[in-house]
Amino acid sequence: MGNRKKSKPGRSKKKPKTSADQALALDYVRAWAQPTASAPPPESSTTDAGDDFLPHQAARMASGGGGSVLFELHSHSIHSDGFLSPSALVERAHLNGVKVLALTDHDTMAGVPEAVSAAHTFGMRIIPGVEISALYSPREIAGAGEHVHILAYYGMCGPSTDELERMLSNIRDGRYLRAKNMLAKLNKLMVPIKWEHVIKIAGEGVAPGRLHIARAMVEVGYVENVRQAFNKYIGDDGPAYATGTEPFAETVVQLISCTGGISALAHPWALKNPDAVIRALKCAGLNALEVYRSDGKVDGFSELADKYDLLKIGGSDFHGRGGKDESDIGTVKLAITTLCCFLKMARPIWCSAMKDILLKFAEEPSVAKLGKIVKFGDLINFDGFSSMDAGMDAINLCLSSWLSNDGMEEVELEEIGLKLAHSVGKR
């Protein structure tokens, strides 16, 4: 007894994923990403979860008949600081083999409807997303602490309330003031940049960001490239840096959760004190951590994700700048088991948000609420639904789409459909 070696605490090894686990994960992900192509035939229905048998489709994949499903979970368009329109971004993602694309522009979801429309052409899925600018401060003192970016991922209906859009609108308003303050500081540093130049680069209706200012500096000739502009002038510690009106990071994470989204901390390797930030955001309800990028796993962050029980994800953070210093869209290939875990975490939350939106519409139908339901959905020509009677047709199309594509039977769609029909019929 005395010679028996004691195992060290906290050193237990996780069981490796078996080929059966991976095949089941691949079957689950493919069924969601490509529902029309992935539905198993009637004779291949699954048995109880406790059984060891694979669905026929998963078995075929396990034996070499399947393939990977490429998700891109971090990308930008011209609606924030990207160089491509949402349509062009979707087309490039398709050419690179992406099956599911999350459009995560900075502090806006304005590009999502166009991305959804373009995705129909290529049989792709769009995850409505946004990268939210926030401030982490242990004492919650404005202007102190670290600036962080939090990714939010939603189902096809988007956020369940307008509260998120109000927050994003406030952030975007603050970006205008922040950009003007940066230009004032640059002017004192003998680097004059015209406001009109920055606004032209940003584009109509787009809140200007640091990348727009950096591009103006390159075009005028004050710096050789965008990286130099950040390193020398407008980086977080640069002499021309200025703050905006970002909300506290914990508040952002909590709001994402309340509005039916999944939250992830973006590029934690850019933080000065990542452990403290991750710990605080985990307590607020953070779901995931970016660990993977184009060059693979970032040392240390996989361990932090394990430490705080966070899902490990990643993306290219594609902007479309071109050049050798930017990874192309779709270059981060997440493991199929990771994608399965992401979907199993997200789908019940997304379904619950959809249910809330539909029930609110049933309680008090309106064309405005109908527009919200179909905003990010499969209906491209919503303008044709000008009356509530025609709107009921739109609802039915949405319900049938969600039922076939997202497993909405989990949220009593038939019951909701009856309530909606009764409510609209009374008007």
C-alpha positions in Angstrom: 0.0 0.0 0.0 2.8 2.4 0.9 4.6 1.9 -2.4 1.5 2.9 -4.5 2.2 6.2 -6.2 -0.4 9.0 -5.6 -1.7 10.8 -8.7 -1.1 14.5 -8.7 -4.3 16.6 -8.3 -5.4 18.5 -11.3 -3.4 16.4 -13.7 -6.0 14.0 -14.9 -5.9 13.6 -18.7 -9.0 14.2 -20.8 -10.1 11.2 -22.9 -9.2 11.7 -26.5 -12.1 12.1 -28.9 -12.8 8.9 -30.8 -13.6 8.6 -34.4 -17.2 7.9 -33.4 -17.4 11.1 -31.4 -16.0 13.1 -34.4 -18.4 11.4 -36.8 -21.4 12.3 -34.6 -20.1 15.9 -34.3 -19.6 16.1 -38.0 -23.1 14.8 -38.6 -24.6 17.3 -36.2 -22.7 20.3 -37.7 -23.4 19.4 -41.3 -27.1 18.9 -40.6 -27.2 22.5 -39.3 -24.8 24.1 -41.8 -26.3 22.4 -44.9 -29.8 21.2 -43.8 -31.1 20.4 -47.3 -28.1 18.2 -48.1 -27.6 16.6 -44.7 -31.0 15.2 -43.8 -30.5 11.5 -43.1 -32.9 9.1 -44.9 -35.8 7.7 -42.9 -34.2 4.3 -42.3 -31.1 5.9 -40.7 -32.8 7.4 -37.7 -30.7 7.5 -34.5 -31.2 5.3 -31.5 -31.2 6.4 -27.9 -28.3 8.7 -26.8 -27.0 5.9 -24.7 -26.5 3.5 -27.6 -23.2 3.1 -29.3 -24.6 3.0 -32.8 -23.8 5.8 -35.3 -26.4 7.3 -37.7 -25.8 5.9 -41.2 -24.8 9.3 -42.5 -22.2 9.8 -39.7 -20.9 6.3 -40.3 -20.4 7.1 -43.9 -18.4 10.2 -42.9 -16.4 8.3 -40.4 -15.4 5.8 -43.1 -14.1 8.6 -45.4 -17.2 9.7 -47.2 -17.5 13.1 -45.4 -15.4 16.2 -45.0 -14.9 19.2 -42.8 -17.3 22.1 -42.5 -15.5 25.5 -42.5 -16.9 28.2 -40.2 -15.5 31.8 -40.2 -16.4 33.4 -36.9 -14.7 36.8 -37.2 -14.9 39.1 -40.3 -15.6 42.7 -41.2 -17.2 44.6 -44.1 -17.4 48.3 -45.2 -20.1 48.8 -42.6 -17.3 49.2 -40.1 -13.6 49.1 -41.1 -13.5 46.4 -43.7 -12.7 47.0 -47.4 -15.4 44.7 -49.0 -19.1 45.0 -49.1 -21.1 42.3 -47.3 -21.9 40.7 -50.7 -18.3 40.7 -51.8 -17.2 39.3 -48.4 -19.7 36.5 -48.7 -18.5 35.7 -52.2 -14.9 35.6 -51.1 -15.7 33.4 -48.2 -17.6 31.0 -50.5 -14.6 30.8 -52.9 -12.4 29.9 -49.9 -14.7 27.1 -48.9 -16.5 28.7 -46.0 -20.0 27.2 -45.3 -21.0 29.4 -42.3 -19.9 33.0 -42.0 -20.3 35.3 -39.0 -20.3 39.0 -40.0 -18.9 40.8 -36.9 -18.5 44.4 -37.9 -17.5 46.9 -35.2 -20.5 48.2 -33.2 -23.0 47.6 -36.0 -25.1 44.9 -37.5 -26.1 47.0 -40.5 -24.4 44.7 -43.0 -26.1 41.5 -41.9 -29.2 41.7 -44.1 -27.1 42.1 -47.3 -24.8 39.3 -46.2 -27.9 37.0 -45.7 -29.2 37.9 -49.1 -25.9 37.2 -50.8 -25.5 33.9 -48.9 -28.6 32.5 -50.6 -26.7 32.5 -53.9 -24.0 30.2 -52.5 -26.0 28.0 -50.2 -24.2 29.5 -47.2 -25.4 30.3 -43.7 -24.8 33.7 -42.0 -24.6 34.0 -38.3 -25.6 37.6 -37.4 -22.8 39.0 -35.3 -21.1 42.2 -34.0 -17.8 43.1 -32.4 -18.6 45.4 -29.5 -16.1 48.0 -28.2 -16.0 48.0 -24.4 -13.9 49.0 -21.4 -12.7 46.8 -18.7 -12.0 48.6 -15.4 -11.7 46.8 -12.1 -12.9 49.9 -10.3 -15.4 50.9 -13.0 -13.8 54.3 -13.4 -14.5 55.9 -16.8 -11.3 56.3 -18.9 -9.3 53.7 -16.8 -8.6 50.1 -17.4 -8.3 48.2 -20.7 -10.1 48.5 -24.0 -11.5 45.1 -25.0 -13.6 43.8 -27.9 -16.4 41.3 -27.3 -17.9 39.3 -30.1 -21.6 38.6 -30.0 -23.2 35.8 -32.1 -27.0 35.6 -32.7 -29.5 33.4 -34.4 -31.2 34.4 -37.7 -33.7 36.7 -35.9 -30.9 38.7 -34.3 -31.2 40.1 -30.7 -34.5 39.6 -28.9 -34.8 43.2 -27.8 -33.8 46.7 -29.1 -31.6 47.3 -26.0 -28.4 46.1 -27.8 -29.0 48.4 -30.8 -29.4 51.3 -28.4 -26.0 50.4 -26.9 -24.4 50.1 -30.3 -25.9 53.4 -31.4 -24.3 55.1 -28.3 -21.0 53.6 -29.1 -21.1 54.7 -32.7 -22.0 58.3 -31.7 -18.9 58.3 -29.4 -16.7 57.1 -32.3 -17.3 60.4 -34.1 -16.2 62.5 -31.1 -13.3 60.1 -30.5 -12.1 60.5 -34.1 -12.2 64.3 -33.9 -10.2 64.2 -30.7 -7.6 62.0 -32.4 -7.3 64.4 -35.4 -6.9 67.3 -33.0 -4.0 65.5 -31.3 -2.5 64.6 -34.6 -2.6 68.2 -35.7 -0.6 69.2 -32.5 1.9 66.5 -33.5 2.3 68.2 -36.9 0.3 65.5 -38.7 -2.7 67.3 -39.9 -5.5 65.1 -41.3 -8.7 66.5 -42.7 -12.0 65.4 -41.2 -13.6 65.2 -44.6 -10.8 62.8 -45.7 -11.5 60.4 -42.9 -15.3 60.5 -43.4 -14.8 59.8 -47.1 -12.7 56.7 -46.3 -15.2 55.5 -43.7 -18.1 55.8 -46.1 -21.6 57.2 -45.8 -23.2 56.5 -42.5 -20.2 54.5 -41.1 -18.8 55.7 -37.7 -15.1 56.4 -38.2 -12.6 54.2 -36.5 -8.8 54.2 -36.0 -8.3 52.2 -39.2 -10.0 54.9 -41.2 -7.7 57.5 -39.7 -4.7 55.3 -40.3 -5.6 54.9 -44.0 -5.9 58.7 -44.3 -2.4 59.0 -42.8 -1.1 56.5 -45.3 -2.8 58.3 -48.3 -1.4 61.7 -47.2 2.1 60.2 -46.8 2.7 60.7 -43.1 3.3 57.0 -42.5 4.2 54.1 -44.8 1.5 51.7 -43.8 -1.4 51.2 -41.3 0.7 49.3 -38.8 3.1 52.2 -38.6 0.3 54.6 -38.0 -0.8 52.5 -35.0 2.6 51.9 -33.6 3.7 55.6 -33.9 0.6 57.6 -33.3 -2.9 56.0 -32.6 -2.2 52.8 -30.8 -3.6 52.3 -27.3 -0.4 53.9 -25.9 0.1 56.3 -28.8 0.4 60.1 -28.4 -2.8 60.7 -30.6 -4.9 58.0 -28.9 -8.3 59.1 -27.6 -11.1 57.2 -25.8 -14.8 57.0 -26.9 -18.0 56.2 -25.0 -17.5 52.5 -24.6 -19.7 50.7 -22.0 -18.1 48.5 -19.4 -17.2 45.0 -20.6 -19.2 43.2 -18.0 -22.3 45.2 -19.0 -21.8 44.2 -22.6 -21.5 40.5 -21.8 -24.6 40.6 -19.6 -26.6 42.3 -22.3 -25.5 39.8 -25.0 -26.8 37.1 -22.7 -30.1 38.9 -22.0 -30.7 39.5 -25.7 -30.2 35.9 -26.8 -26.6 35.8 -27.9 -23.3 34.0 -27.4 -20.4 36.1 -26.2 -16.7 35.7 -26.8 -13.7 37.7 -25.9 -11.8 38.7 -29.1 -8.0 38.6 -29.5 -7.1 38.3 -25.8 -3.4 38.3 -26.8 -3.7 42.1 -27.3 -4.6 42.6 -23.6 -2.1 43.7 -20.9 -3.7 41.7 -18.2 -5.8 38.9 -19.9 -6.2 36.7 -16.8 -8.0 39.5 -14.8 -10.2 40.5 -17.8 -11.2 36.9 -18.6 -11.9 36.1 -14.9 -14.2 39.1 -14.6 -16.0 38.5 -17.9 -16.5 34.8 -17.0 -18.3 35.9 -13.8 -20.5 38.2 -16.0 -21.5 35.3 -18.2 -18.8 35.1 -21.0 -19.2 31.9 -23.1 -16.1 31.7 -25.2 -12.5 32.9 -25.8 -10.7 33.4 -29.1 -7.7 31.1 -28.9 -7.2 30.2 -32.6 -6.0 32.5 -35.3 -4.4 32.1 -38.7 -1.0 31.0 -37.1 -2.7 28.4 -35.0 -3.1 28.2 -31.2 -1.8 31.1 -29.2 0.4 30.0 -26.4 -1.2 30.4 -22.9 -4.7 31.2 -24.0 -5.8 27.6 -24.4 -4.8 27.2 -20.8 -6.8 30.2 -19.8 -9.8 28.9 -21.6 -9.5 25.6 -19.7 -9.0 27.5 -16.4 -12.2 29.4 -16.8 -14.2 26.7 -18.6 -14.7 28.7 -21.8 -15.3 27.4 -25.3 -12.2 27.8 -27.5 -12.9 29.5 -30.8 -11.2 31.8 -33.3 -11.4 33.5 -36.7 -9.4 35.3 -39.3 -10.5 38.8 -38.2 -10.6 39.5 -42.0 -10.8 43.1 -43.1 -9.8 42.8 -46.8 -6.9 45.1 -46.6 -4.7 42.8 -48.7 -1.0 42.4 -48.2 1.1 39.8 -46.4 0.2 40.9 -42.9 -3.5 39.9 -43.1 -4.9 36.4 -43.0 -7.5 35.6 -45.7 -11.0 34.8 -44.7 -11.6 31.2 -43.8 -7.9 30.5 -42.8 -8.8 29.4 -39.3 -10.0 25.8 -39.4 -11.8 25.0 -36.2 -12.1 21.3 -35.2 -15.4 19.8 -35.9 -15.8 18.9 -32.2 -15.3 22.6 -31.4 -18.0 23.6 -33.9 -20.3 21.0 -32.5 -19.8 22.4 -29.0 -20.4 25.9 -30.2 -23.7 25.0 -31.9 -24.9 22.9 -29.0 -24.3 25.9 -26.7 -25.8 28.4 -29.1 -28.8 26.8 -30.7 -31.0 26.6 -27.5 -30.2 30.2 -26.7 -31.0 31.3 -30.3 -34.3 29.3 -30.3 -35.4 30.8 -27.0 -34.7 34.3 -28.4 -36.8 33.5 -31.5 -39.6 32.3 -29.3 -39.6 35.5 -27.3 -39.8 37.7 -30.4 -42.7 35.6 -31.9 -44.6 35.7 -28.6 -44.1 39.5 -28.3 -45.5 39.9 -31.8 -48.4 37.6 -31.0 -49.3 39.8 -28.0 -49.2 43.0 -30.0 -48.9 42.6 -33.7 -47.4 45.4 -35.8 -45.7 45.9 -39.1 -42.6 47.2 -37.2 -42.4 44.0 -35.2 -42.9 41.9 -38.3 -40.0 43.7 -39.9 -37.8 42.8 -36.9 -38.8 39.1 -37.3 -37.8 38.9 -40.9 -34.8 41.4 -40.7 -32.1 38.7 -40.7 -34.2 35.9 -42.0 -34.8 34.1 -45.3 -37.2 36.7 -46.7 -35.4 39.0 -49.1 -38.3 41.1 -50.4 -40.1 42.2 -47.2 -41.3 45.4 -48.9 -44.0 43.3 -50.5 -45.6 42.7 -47.1 -47.3 46.0 -46.6 -50.4 44.8 -44.6 -50.8 42.6 -41.5 -52.8 40.1 -43.6 -49.9 39.7 -46.0 -47.6 39.9 -43.0 -49.1 36.6 -41.8 -47.8 35.0 -44.9 -44.4 36.3 -44.0 -44.7 34.8 -40.5 -45.7 31.4 -42.0 -42.7 31.5 -44.3 -40.4 32.3 -41.4 -41.9 29.5 -39.2 -41.5 26.9 -41.9 -37.9 28.0 -42.6 -36.9 27.9 -38.9 -38.6 24.6 -38.4 -36.7 22.9 -41.3 -33.4 24.6 -40.7 -33.0 25.2 -37.0 -34.9 22.5 -35.2 -37.4 25.0 -33.9 -39.7 22.2 -32.9 -38.0 22.5 -29.6 -39.8 25.8 -28.9 -43.4 24.7 -29.6 -43.6 26.3 -33.0 -47.0 24.9 -33.8 -48.4 26.4 -30.6 -46.8 29.8 -31.4 -48.2 29.6 -34.9 -51.7 29.2 -33.6 -51.3 32.1 -31.3 -50.0 34.3 -34.0 -52.8 33.3 -36.4 -55.4 34.0 -33.7 -53.9 37.3 -32.7 -53.5 38.6 -36.3 -56.9 37.3 -37.2 -58.5 39.6 -34.6 -57.1 42.7 -36.2 
